[in-house]
Amino acid sequence: MAAMALAFTRDEPERLSVALIAHDARKDEMAEWAAFNADTLSNCDIYATATTASSVARKLDLRINTLLSGPLGGDAQVGALISEGRIHVVFFFWDPLTPQPHDVDVKMLLRLAVLHDVPIACNRSSADLLISSPLFTDLGYHFREQGEHVGERISVWVRLIRSDDLARCRYVFEHTTSEDRYCRFFQFKEDLDDAQLRQFVELGDNVVGLLAERGDEPVGMAHAWIDGRDSAELGIIVSRDARRQGVGRRLVERLATELRARGVKELFAYTLAENVSFAALARSLGLTRTGVEAGVATYRRSL
Ligand SMILES: CC(C)(COP(=O)(O)OP(=O)(O)OC[C@H]1O[C@@H](n2cnc3c(N)ncnc32)[C@H](O)[C@@H]1OP(=O)(O)O)[C@@H](O)C(=O)NCCC(=O)NCCS
């Protein structure tokens, strides 16, 4: 069977993150397998434990995020990435014949992959079947667990905003009331023109923007402006008919993950003191109200 170059079936900014781990007796096999599947793997963000990364790198030119070696904590790092939803598929060629000093980490990794329903192939034939499945390249399949079934059981997908999302951001604003927009901007905004909307989609390095979608419909967005002193300011709005279904919470939780990955230590928000919806959202997320001044409340949370 020849390796195929597969195009991912959803045009998302996010890519599949794949972990490669091989114990010593299986490293050559892993390198050979990775070389065989190089075209497919080159469409993914690759994470590999240190020695596996060097064996694979000797066989093919692939950009690899190198973790610690397994016995020094690499398997544990992959387990942590799985728990945070940052690894979507694991290829783990482990050696069942040799006792490993880090057996507990291996067990932990297998447990976390199963717990979080992350596909994991532990031998070459499973790996062949997994990577050649049409589902492997279907981002909609892998990211389905990023949605959350809450309240009225809507399934929400949260992703990073990209520069061509202007119409989708407009759609969110158009599905809010002028009161909602007042809560968001502290001033009445009936219309947002393209120039105003662009600041929500053309994001510099110090801004993280997330869009929540229910099926194909945009239902909310959240931004965080990093102020350069390890903290970031939150701005969030959810469309009227998607309220109180966990969209806001889902957006802020994902924002917190993105900010932590950038080293940001604290999230804060300014809202109208009487904004009960935000107060409820803040409560559910552990954001603490730290003060009120001139009718504006401040909320903070460590990340
Ligand atoms: C604040 C806002 C983003 C919340 O979004 P949301 O998607 O409705 O929030 P969630 O559904 O995730 O709610 C989180 C929790 O707050 C509760 N909650 C939300 N709105 C509530 C309300 N009006 N009254 C009581 N509880 C409320 C939810 O029931 C949920 O509780 P739970 O954790 O016990 O299940 C939304 O109301 C909004 O867009 N408001 C206008 C803009 C704004 O005020 N932005 C904030 C300033 S930047």
Ligand as a Chemical Component Dictionary entry (heavy atoms), coordinates in Angstrom:
data_LIG
# 
_chem_comp.id                   LIG 
_chem_comp.type                 NON-POLYMER 
_chem_comp.pdbx_formal_charge   0 
_chem_comp.three_letter_code    LIG 
# 
loop_
_chem_comp_atom.comp_id 
_chem_comp_atom.atom_id 
_chem_comp_atom.alt_atom_id 
_chem_comp_atom.type_symbol 
_chem_comp_atom.charge 
_chem_comp_atom.model_Cartn_x 
_chem_comp_atom.model_Cartn_y 
_chem_comp_atom.model_Cartn_z 
_chem_comp_atom.pdbx_ordinal 
LIG C1  C1  C 0 -22.405 37.080 29.681 1  
LIG C2  C2  C 0 -22.670 36.122 28.539 2  
LIG C3  C3  C 0 -21.440 36.076 27.649 3  
LIG C4  C4  C 0 -22.921 34.702 29.121 4  
LIG O1  O1  O 0 -22.978 33.776 28.046 5  
LIG P1  P1  P 0 -23.792 32.397 28.166 6  
LIG O2  O2  O 0 -23.411 31.558 26.996 7  
LIG O3  O3  O 0 -25.232 32.651 28.351 8  
LIG O4  O4  O 0 -23.176 31.784 29.513 9  
LIG P2  P2  P 0 -23.250 30.262 29.973 10 
LIG O5  O5  O 0 -24.450 29.610 29.386 11 
LIG O6  O6  O 0 -21.945 29.630 29.749 12 
LIG O7  O7  O 0 -23.511 30.472 31.515 13 
LIG C5  C5  C 0 -22.614 30.153 32.534 14 
LIG C6  C6  C 0 -23.428 30.008 33.816 15 
LIG O8  O8  O 0 -24.080 31.230 34.109 16 
LIG C7  C7  C 0 -25.483 31.022 34.200 17 
LIG N1  N1  N 0 -26.154 32.182 33.607 18 
LIG C8  C8  C 0 -25.876 32.763 32.428 19 
LIG N2  N2  N 0 -26.696 33.814 32.228 20 
LIG C9  C9  C 0 -27.475 33.885 33.337 21 
LIG C10 C10 C 0 -28.531 34.749 33.735 22 
LIG N3  N3  N 0 -28.935 35.760 32.945 23 
LIG N4  N4  N 0 -29.114 34.541 34.940 24 
LIG C11 C11 C 0 -28.717 33.527 35.744 25 
LIG N5  N5  N 0 -27.726 32.666 35.414 26 
LIG C12 C12 C 0 -27.132 32.841 34.218 27 
LIG C13 C13 C 0 -25.751 29.792 33.374 28 
LIG O9  O9  O 0 -26.935 29.157 33.764 29 
LIG C14 C14 C 0 -24.542 28.960 33.706 30 
LIG O10 O10 O 0 -24.707 28.390 34.991 31 
LIG P3  P3  P 0 -24.133 26.947 35.350 32 
LIG O11 O11 O 0 -22.634 27.050 35.256 33 
LIG O12 O12 O 0 -24.623 26.734 36.752 34 
LIG O13 O13 O 0 -24.726 26.020 34.337 35 
LIG C15 C15 C 0 -23.938 36.508 27.712 36 
LIG O14 O14 O 0 -25.019 36.692 28.589 37 
LIG C16 C16 C 0 -23.737 37.760 26.889 38 
LIG O15 O15 O 0 -23.306 37.688 25.737 39 
LIG N6  N6  N 0 -24.078 38.959 27.430 40 
LIG C17 C17 C 0 -23.954 40.201 26.690 41 
LIG C18 C18 C 0 -22.523 40.655 26.553 42 
LIG C19 C19 C 0 -21.835 40.787 27.900 43 
LIG O16 O16 O 0 -22.449 41.088 28.896 44 
LIG N7  N7  N 0 -20.514 40.548 27.920 45 
LIG C20 C20 C 0 -19.755 40.646 29.156 46 
LIG C21 C21 C 0 -18.913 41.855 29.198 47 
LIG S1  S1  S 0 -17.501 41.760 28.129 48 
# 
loop_
_chem_comp_bond.comp_id 
_chem_comp_bond.atom_id_1 
_chem_comp_bond.atom_id_2 
_chem_comp_bond.value_order 
_chem_comp_bond.pdbx_ordinal 
LIG C1  C2  SING 1  
LIG C2  C3  SING 2  
LIG C2  C4  SING 3  
LIG C2  C15 SING 4  
LIG C4  O1  SING 5  
LIG O1  P1  SING 6  
LIG P1  O2  DOUB 7  
LIG P1  O3  SING 8  
LIG P1  O4  SING 9  
LIG O4  P2  SING 10 
LIG P2  O5  DOUB 11 
LIG P2  O6  SING 12 
LIG P2  O7  SING 13 
LIG O7  C5  SING 14 
LIG C5  C6  SING 15 
LIG C6  O8  SING 16 
LIG C6  C14 SING 17 
LIG O8  C7  SING 18 
LIG C7  N1  SING 19 
LIG C7  C13 SING 20 
LIG N1  C8  SING 21 
LIG N1  C12 SING 22 
LIG C8  N2  DOUB 23 
LIG N2  C9  SING 24 
LIG C9  C10 SING 25 
LIG C9  C12 DOUB 26 
LIG C10 N3  SING 27 
LIG C10 N4  DOUB 28 
LIG N4  C11 SING 29 
LIG C11 N5  DOUB 30 
LIG N5  C12 SING 31 
LIG C13 O9  SING 32 
LIG C13 C14 SING 33 
LIG C14 O10 SING 34 
LIG O10 P3  SING 35 
LIG P3  O11 DOUB 36 
LIG P3  O12 SING 37 
LIG P3  O13 SING 38 
LIG C15 O14 SING 39 
LIG C15 C16 SING 40 
LIG C16 O15 DOUB 41 
LIG C16 N6  SING 42 
LIG N6  C17 SING 43 
LIG C17 C18 SING 44 
LIG C18 C19 SING 45 
LIG C19 O16 DOUB 46 
LIG C19 N7  SING 47 
LIG N7  C20 SING 48 
LIG C20 C21 SING 49 
LIG C21 S1  SING 50 
# 
